[in-house]
Amino acid sequence: MDLKDLFLTPLYLALFYGLAFAVRRRFTNALTRKYFIPALSVKFLGAISLGLIYQFYYGGGDTFNYYNHIKVIYGAFGDSFAAGLKLLFPQRPPDSTILRYTAQMYWYDSPTEYFIAQVGAVFALLSFNTYSVIGLGFALISFWGVWAMYITFLRIYPLAYKKLAFAIFFLPSVFFWGSGLMKDSLCMGALGWAFYGFYHLFIEKKNLLTAAALLGAGAFVLVSVKVYILLSFLPPALLWVFNENNQRIKSAAIRAVSKPIFLVLGLGIGYLGATNLTAGDERYDVEKIGERSKITKDYLSKYVSSGSAYDIGQLDGSIGSIVRVAPQAVFISLFRPFLFEARNPVMLLSALEATLFIWLTVSLFYKTGLIKSFRLIAAKPILTFSFVFSIIFAIGVGTNSGNFGTLVRYKIPLMPFYLSALYIMQSMAAPKKKAQPLQLNNSKKFRRLAVTE
């Protein structure tokens, strides 16, 4: 970052806030309006903070590697518009007219990393290639997605709207790692779009064109950047559809008979989808997932640990070894690092969040009762979806991280879903209060207020 950031960032912030205030009425209601600007503000704070910390604390990192690629694309547009377009919409292998540019970009042949540079280059063209403004653009994309996630949860269970806002917008690790010029920002936005689109397309069956467009856009971004997030999303999403439709069958006998059939069918569809999405991908191929998990875990724990490594157990490259270490992977992803394991301020924030997760999980299951809690999860499809997604994702990142430094960043997609599910359970299990004069605790009233589409 340089002097250009100091002068242009306030101007673009004013522009973005002006747009936000202009559209707030369209995308909010009586319940959500007060969270719109604060939620956007923490995204902007996260984007700027991430750049500052990487520059002055870490002394560099991936965010500036992406920016270096963006500078090359931006410079190519200054030399030749045609050359810039060829880099913005790359062809592989590159033709001779852009070789002098691609030679400066070691991620050109790595589509997942280069995708970030492509998106960043669009914002660079609109902001005179200013790093901080590009980061704010990524924050906007992320905010768009997480706002869609929030109003989807609100449509399903509006009574917990205050706690859902905290779970989705205000977790420090989520808005710090999921806001700046990084993969995680696009993935958080895309996951929110996919969640919104899937719910409205297959569960609510409303706003079908918008839902299909957002689901398609979210899936495209996730496939382009981190396909394993989509792979973790698909199985619980299919289970969600089955549970919703199964509950609508009036005959108990038919429900009992259809349940195993649709479960097997859903697992089959999920497996076929996963294998087709990842076939030939060196890093994410389902057929090689055990082998890749072992290699990644060994590398990260040995070379990137910086004193923050954790031991998850023995991985030998087989699916069976992942199954054996799965419980420990889930525990580590959800409830660690502990406070005494924090080695720096960023990890301390994650440790505080993990402590919150421990306290809420233990207190909720203790007060509600273990059996009643599991019955509640099984009875409410949104809870089933959120917990299954969180568990699947926790296994994936827990077995692949190897150290808390990377785990803190990798696990942020599961955090809003897990904490939202806990808060919804807490609200369901709490004793019902008497109606207030405005009747705002009435579920139907809340559901009407929750409509923002």
N, C-alpha and C positions, 0 to 999 in steps of 0.2 A: 504494500500500500504506500501511496505517496501523497504529495500535496493536492493532486487532482481529486483524490478521495475526500479530502477535507472540505473542498469547495463544492463539489457536485453532490455528495451524499445528502446534505441537508435539503438541497433543492429537490432531489428525487423523493426524499422522505415526505416533503410537503406535498408533492404530486400524488404519491401513493396514498397518503392519508386523506387527501381531498377526494380521490376516487373511492376510498373505503367509506367515507361518510356519505358519499353520493349513492352508493349501492346498498348501504346498510338497511334501509327500510325494506328493500326488495327481498333480502335474504335473512331477515330476522323477524321476531315477533315479541310479544310482551315478556316471554320467558327468556329469550336469548339475546335481546338487544344489548343488554349491559355487558355481555361478554365479548361482543364482536371486536371492538377496538382494543381492549386489553389483550385479547388472544392474539390479535395481529401484532400488537406492540411487543409482546415477548418473543414473537417470531423474529421481528426486526432486531431486537436486542440479541437474540441468539446468533443471528447471522453476523452481526458486527463483532460480537464478542469472540466468536469462533476465529474470525480472521485475525483479531488482535492477539489472541492467545497463541495461535499457530505462529505468528510472526515474532512475538516478543518472548514467549515462554518456551515453545518448542523449537523456534528458529527455522521453521519450514515444515513441509509436510504435503500430504496429498492435495489439499485445497490449492496450494500454490503451484503444484505440478499441473493441475487442471488449468489454472490460470495461464501458465506458460504455453500450453497448447492453444488456449483461446487467443492469446496474443499473436500466435503464428497465423491462425485463421483470419483474425482481424487485419493483420498486416497484408495478407494475401488479397483481401478485398481492396485495400488501398493501392496495390500494384495492378490488379486485374480483377474485375468483377466476375469474369468467367472462372478464373482460378479459385476465387473465394467460394463460388457456388460448388465447384468440384470438391472442395474440402468440407463444405457444410453438408453436402449430400455425397459422401465418399464412394468411390469405386475402388475395389480391391482386385488385383493390384492396381496402383495408381498409374496414370499415363505420364508421359515424359514431361508434360507442361507443369506438373505440380510436384515433381520429385524433389526439387530443392526445398519445398515446404515440408513434405512428409519426412524428409531426412532429419528434420529438427524435432519430430514428434515420435517418441518411442512408444506411445500408446496408440499410434494410428492403426496398427494391426491388432489391437485389443478392443473389440467392439464395445464391451461394457464400459470401459474407462473412457473411450473416445466419445461415447454417447453424451457423457457429461460435458465434454468440451463443445460438442455440437449445440447443445441447449444453451450453454454459457455464451457461445459466440452470438447467438440471437440477441441476448441481452446486451452483449458488448457493442453490437451495432447500434443499439438504441441508447447507449450511455457513454459513448466515446471511450469504450474499453476500460471502464472504471471498476476495479475489483469490488469495492464495497457495494456499488449499485448492482453489479451482477449477483452478489450474495443476497441482496434484498429481493432481487427477482426470483431466486430460488426459494427464499422465504415466502414469497407470495404464492408460488406453486404449492408449497407444502401447506400453507394456511388454507388454501382453497380445498385441498383434500381432507385435512383434519376437521375443517368446518362441516364438510359433507358427512364425515364420520359422526360428528357430534349430533347433527340434526337427525341422523338415522337412528342412533341410540335413543334420542329424545322421542322419536315417533314410536319406538317400541316400548319404552318405559319412561314417560315424562316426569313421574313423581320424584326421580332422583336427579333432576336437571342441574342442581347446584354442584353436587359431588361429581357428576359426569363431566361438568366443565373443568373441574380441577384435574380429573383423571386424564382428560384428553389434551388440554391446553397447557397446564401449568406445572407439569412435572419437569424439573430443571434439566435432567438428562435428555428428555425428549425434545424440548424446545432449543437446547443448546446444540446437540448433535444433528437434530433434524431440521435445521433452518438455513445453514450457510451453503457455500459452494462445495457440496459433497454429494456423493451418491445417496446418502441417507435422506436428504431433503426431498429429492424426487421420489424416493421409495415411500416415504410417509404420505406424501400427497397422492401418489398412485394407489396406495393401499386404501386410503380414504375414499377415493373415487370408486374403486372396485367394490368396497363394502356397501357404499350407497347404491351403486348400480345393481349389484346382485340382489340386495334386499328389495328394491323397488321393481325389479324385473321379474324375479322368481317368487318372492314372498308376498309383497304388497300388490304386485301386478298393476301399478299405476305409473304415470309419466314414463311410458315405455321407451319412447325415442330418446329422451334425455338419459334415462337409466342405461339403455344399451350403449349410448355413446360414451358415457363415463366409465362403464364397465370395460368397454373395449379399449379406451384410452389408458385406464389403469393397468389392464393386463398387458398392453403393449409396452408400457414403461417398465413394468416389473420384469417382463421377459427380456427386455433390452439391458436392464441394469443388474437386477438380482432375482433371477428366476426362482430361487429357492423360497422366496417369500410367497410367490404365487403357488408353488407346490405345497407349502404349508397351509395355504388358504383353501385350496380345492377340496380336500377330504372333509373338513368340518362344514364347508359350505354345502356340499352335497348331502351331508347328514342333516343339516339345517332344513333343506327343502323336504327331505323325507319326514322329519319330525313334524314340521308344520302341516304337511298333507296328511300324515298318519293321524294327527289329532282331530282332523276334520271328518274322519271315518266314524260314523255313528255306531256301527256294529263292533263290539269288543272282539268277537271271534275273527272277523275279517282283519282287524288291526293286528291281532296276534299272529295270524297266518302271513300277512303281508310284510310284517316287520323284518324277519330274517331274509326274505327274498330281496327287498329293497336295500337292505344293508349290504348284502353280497353284491348286488348290482352296482351300488354306489362305490364300493371298494374297487370293483372291476373298472368302472369308468375312471375313477381317480388314478388307478395305476396306469391305465392306457394313456390318459392325458399326461401324466408325469413322464412316462417313457418317451412319448412322442415329442413333448416339449424339450426334453434334454438329450435326445438321441444324438450322439456324436459330439456333444459338448464335453470337452476334456475335464472341466471342473465340476459340472453338475449332473452328468449322466447318472441316472438312477442305478444302472447296472454296476457302476463303479463307486457308488456313494461311500461304501465302507472303506475302500482303499483311499479315496480322497480325504475322508475324515481323519484317517490315521496320519497321512502325510501332512495335512494342514495343522493338525493338533501338535504333532512333533515339532514342526518348524516354528510355530508361534511360541510354544512354551520354551523352546530352547534358545531362540535367537531374539525374541521381541519381548521377553518377559519383564526385564528391568526390575526384578524383585517382586513381581506381582503374579507369578505363575501359580496355577492350581493343578492338583493331580486328580484327574477324573477316573483313573483306572486304566487297565490294559486294553488298548485297541490293536487288533491284529489285521485290520483291513476287511473283516467280514461283517455282514449285517448282524450276525449273532452277537458279536462283541459290542455293537452299538446298542442292541437290546439290553445287554447285561449292564451297561453303564448308564442307561436311560434315566433311572430314578435319580442318580446322583447328578446327572446333567440338568435335569429339571430343577432340582433343589439349588444348584449353583446359579443357574440363570435367573431364578426368581428371587432368591433370598441371600445371595452374596454379591459383592464382598461385605463381610461384617465390618463394623466400625473400626475394630482394631487392625483390619487388613488394609485400610486406606493408606496410600503412599503419597498422594498429592491432592490438591483441592478438587479436581474433577472427580477423582475416585471417591473422595469424601461425600460428594453429592450423591453419587450412586449408592454408597453405603447407607446414607440416610434414607434414600428411597427404598432400599432393600429392607431396612428396619421397619419402615412403614408397612411394607408388604407382609412381613412376618407378623407384626402386631395385628393387622386387620384379619389376616388369614386365621391365626390362632384364636383370636377373640370371637370372630364370627362363627367358626365351627364349634367353639366351646359353648357359646350362648345358644346357638340354634340346635346343637346336637349333631353328631357326625352322620347318623342315618338320615335325619330330617334334611340335612344340608345336601346330601347326595340325591335324595328324592326331589328336592327343589331344583337341583341342577338338571336332573333327568326330565323333569316336568316342563321346564321352560326352555324352548329351543334356542333362544338367544344366549342363555347361560351355557348350554351345552356347546354351542358354536364357539363362544369366547374362550371357554376353558380348554376345549380340545385344540383350538388353534394355538393357544398359549403353550400348551404342553408339547405339541408337535414342534413348534418353533423353538421352544426352550431346549428340546433334545438336540435339534440341529445346531444351534449356536453354542450350546454347552459343550458338545463334543468337538466342535471345530475351532473354538477360540484358543483354549490352552492358557490364557492369562487374562486377568481382569481388565487390563488396558484396552484390549480389543473387545472383550465381552460387553463392557459398558456401552460401547457404540452399537455393536451388532444386535443387542437385545431390545432396542427401543421400539421396534414394531409391535412386540407383544405387550408392552407395558400398559398402553391405554386400554387394551382389551381385557387384560387380567384385572386391572384395578376397577374398570367399569363394571365388570361382572361381580366383583366383590361388593361394590357399592349398591348395585341392583339387588343382590342377595340380602344385604344389610337392610335395605329399605323394605323388601318383601317380608323379612323376618321380624321387623320391628313392630311393636304393638301399634294398632291403628289409633290415631288421635281423633278427637271429636272435630267435627267440621268447623272451620273458621267462618266468620261472617261472609267473606268473599267466596267461600267454597273452593279455594284454590288447592285443597288437598283431594278434590274429587278427580278420579282418574279420567273420566270422560271429558271434564273441563280442561284438564291438562292436555289430553290428546288433541283437542281442537286447537288449543294454543300452540301446540308443537308443530303444526303444519306450517312449513315455510316455503314449500314449493309453489 
